[in-house]
Amino acid sequence: MEASLSSQRSNVTSYGVMALAIITLEVFAGLWINSFIICVLCIAWVKKKTLNSSEKILLLLGCSRFWYLCFSWIYVFVSDIFPYFLLVHPIFQLLQGSYSFCNFSNMWVSACLCVFYCIKIANFRNRFFIYLKVKIDRMVPWLLLGSVIFSLIFGILAYDNIDKAVCKSLNFSCQEGLWKATIGIEEHFFPLYFLTGFLSTTSFMVVIFAAVFLLFSLWRHKRTMQTNSMKDLSVDAHIRAMKSILTFLVMYSINFIFLILTLIYSMEYQNHFIVIYLGNLIQHAYPGVHSLILIFSNPKLEKTLLRIVSCVKCKLCMR
């Protein structure tokens, strides 16, 4: 029995080191990509003194993903390399509260971006939809503010819930005690896990409905324009947006599935650590990969990135 536990802990450690190395690469790539978005949009904001609605969403999305990757990597690094630091009050609570705030901000701002594309590009004759299309630019700042406040409230609730659970835990004298106690603490997190799963599912459903509505609008618009021999620019806009939305939907779906699996299996960490590590890899890769797709779907960001790459190539060639 002891040999089995020792072998299991050894597997956990080896997988943890491998996952930490991969996550570190994913995080630094994601930080660079989102920092690029933040810098370009901030420079444009200073020059123009204003940003359009999509740029506001992208700026907040870049900021939330930047800090999400920072807090998430710090937690993974500390839990794998210096696990006893998590026992120092209130390091564990602060990391989890900050992670929850940035994670939900990331999810809801992503949903706002998807809904914004749907309302701006799709064509429906419904009065309410037309009203939204006219008012969406004025609604965007309030939607973003609501997303941040909502995420902040959840982050505070996460901090409070974890703080109460940690206060009920025992003192630890060895790594095995820490491991077992962590599993025990997880049992107190069911209400938090349930709320996390519910809100994540709600955000996921918003993204699905926005993508389906936009896809239906594209199909209907192409059908009505079949007899028109002239090239319709709105169709091209639909197609470009749909490529971005559908790519985002696939990535968001994969990220959502592994998030739910991680929440479910974390209650039995010792039996499903591979699933949890794989979920962590997916969740850390998603912010960088999707942000890179957003860069190439935005003409301003794409042009700036290509200019920087060409300048770097020129300097390397001169050497």
N, C-alpha and C positions, 0 to 999 in steps of 0.2 A: 504493500500500500504506500509506504513511504517512498519507495523507488518510483512508483507511478506518479506520485505528486511531484517528486524532484524532476522527473523527465518532463512533466507537463509544464512546470515553471521554467525549465530550460528552453522548451519550445516557445513559450510566451516571450522570454527574453530575446531569443534569436529573431523571432518575427518582429518584436518591437524595435530592435536595432535596425533591421532592414527597412521597416516601415518608416522609421524616423529619418533615415537617409533619403528615401524617396520623397517623403513629405517635405523635407527641407528644400530639395530641388524645386518641387512644385510651388512651394510658398514663395521662394525668392523670385521665380519666374512670374508668379501672379502679382507680387508686390511691384516688380518693375513695370508690368503691363498696366496695372491700375494707376501707378504713379504717373505714367505717361499720359493717361487720360486726364488725370487731375491737373497736371501741369499745363497741358495744351488748353483745356477749358478755362483754367484760371487766368492764363495769359490773354485769351480771347475776351474774358470778362473784363479784365483791366483795360484792354484796348477799346472795346466797344461800349463799356459801361453797362452792358446788359447781356443776357443769354436767352435764347429761345427755350421753349418748354422742353424739347427733347434733350437739349444740352444741360438743363437744370437736373433732369432725371439722371442723365449719364454722370454728371458731377457727383451727385449724392450717392449713386450706385458705386462709383469708383472709390469714394471715401469709405463707405460702409464695408466694401470688400477688402480694402487695404487694412483697416483695423481688425476685421474679422480674421484675416490671415495672420496678422501679428499676434493677437491674443490666443488664437487656436494653436499656433506653432509654439508659443511660450508654454502653454499648458502641456502639449505633447512632449516637448523637450524636458520640462521639469519633471513630469510624471515618469518618464523613462530613465532619465539620468540622475535626478536628485529628488526621488519620490518623497523623502522626509520633509522637504520644504513645503509640501502641500499641507503638512500638519501644523504649520505656523499660522496662527490666526492673524488676519483673515485672507491669506494668500489664495487658498482654494476657492473661497467664496467670491473674492473679487474677480478672479480669472473666469469662473463660470458665469458670474453675472455679466461681465463685460462681453464674454463670448456669446451669451444668449442675446444680449442687446444688438450686437453687430450682426449676428446670424439672422435674426428676424428682420432687422432693417434691410439686409441684403435680399431676403426673400420677398418682402413686401414692395420694395422699390423695383425689383425685377418684375413683379406682377404689374406695378403701375406703368412700367415701360411697355409691357405687352399690351395692356389695355389702351394706352395712349396711341400706339401704332394702329390698333384695331379701330378706334374711334376716328382717327385722322384719315385713314386710308379707305376703310370700308364705306360702301354706299348703300344705305338703307333709307327708305322713305318714311319710316316710323317717326312720329313727331318727337318722341322722347330722345331718339337717337340723333335727330337733327339738332335738338336743343343741346345735347352733349357735345356735338361737333362744334357748335358755335361757342360754347362756354368752356371747353376743355382747357384752353390756354390759361384762363383765369382760375380754373380749379386745380391745376397742377401744383402750385405752391402749397395749397391747403392739403392736398393729398399727400405730398411729401412730408409736410409738417405733422399730419396725423400719423403717418407711418413711423416717423421718428419717435413721437410721443408714445404711441402704442408699444413700440419696441422697447423704449426706456422703461415703461411700466412693467413689461414682462421681465426685463433684466433685473429690476428691483425685486420682483416677486421671486425670481430664481435665486437671487442672493439671499433673501430672507428664508426661503424654504431650505436651501442648502445649509445655511448657518444653523437653523434649528436642528437639522439632521446631524450635522457634525458635532454639535454640543451634546447629543445623546450618545455619541460613539465612545468607545473605550480608548484608553491610552495604549500605544503600540510599542513593543520592545524589539520587534524583528520584522523583516520584510514579509514573512508569511502572515504575521499578525496584521500588517498594513493591508495586505492583499485580501484577507478574509474580512477585515473591518470595512474595506471599501465596498465589498459585495453586500455587507450588511447595511451600509448606508444607502446603497442603491434601492433597497426595499422601501425606504421612506420617500422615494422620489416618484412614486406612481402617479400622484396628482399632477406633478410637474411634467412627467413624461406624457401623460394623457393630454394635457393642455398643449404641449409642444406638438404632438401628433395631430391634434385637432386643428390647430392654427396652420400647420404646414399643409395639411390636406385642403384647408380652405383656400390658401394661396395657390395651391396646385390646381384646384378646380377653376379658379379665376383665370389662370393662364390657359387652361384647356378651352374654356368657353370663348375667350378672346381669340384664340387661334382658329377655332372652328368657325366662328362668325366671320373672320377675315377670309378663311378659305372659301366659305359659301359665297361671300361677296365677290371674290375673284372669279369663281366658277360662273356665277350669274352674269357678271360684267362681260366676261369673254363670250358667253353665249349670245348676249344681245349685240355684241360688236362683230359677230361672224360675217355679217353681210357688208361690213364697212371695210373697204380695201385700204384705207389710210391707216397708218400705224398710230395706235392710240397710246399716248404717253402714260395715261393712268393705268393701263394694263401693265406696262413696264414697272411702274411704281408698285403695283400689287405684287408682281412676281418677285421683285427685289425684297419687298417687305416679308412676303411669305417664306422665302428662303431663309431669311434671318429668324422669323418667328418659328418655323418648323424645326430649324436646327436648335434653337433655344428650347423648344418643347421637348425634343428628344433628350437633350442634355439635362434639362430640368427634371424630366421623368426619371432618368437614371439616378440623378442626385437624390430625388425624393424617395425612390424605392430603397436606396441604401441608407438614407436617413431613418426611415421607418424600421428597417431591419436592425440598424444599430440600436435604436431605442428598445426594440423587443428583446434582442439578444443580450443587451447589457445587463439585464436582470440575471442572466446565467453566464457571466463573463468567462468562467473557467471552461465552459464547453463550446463556446462559439467565438473565441478570440480571433480566429482567422477572418470571420465575417466582419467583425468590428474593425480590424485593421484594413480590410479591403474597403469597407465603407469610409474610413478616414481618408484613404488614398483618393477615392472618387470625390469626396466632398472638398478636399483641398485642391484638386485639379480643376474642378468646375469653375470657380471664380476667375481664374486666369484664362482658361480656354474660351469661355463665353465672352469675356471682355475683349479678347483678341478678335473674335468674330465681330463684335460690335465696332471695333476700330476699322475693320475692312468694309463694314457696311455704312460707315459714315465718311463722306467725301473729305471733310476737313481733317479728321483724324488720320485717314489713310494717306492723304497727301503729305501731311507733316511727318508721318512715320517713314514713308518712302524717301522723303528728302533727307531725313536723318541717316537712314541706311546708306543712301548714295554718298553722303558726305563721309561716313565712316569708311566706305569702300575706297573712296578717293585718297583718304589719308593713309590707309593701309597700302594702297598701290604705290604711293609716293615713297614710302619707307623701303 
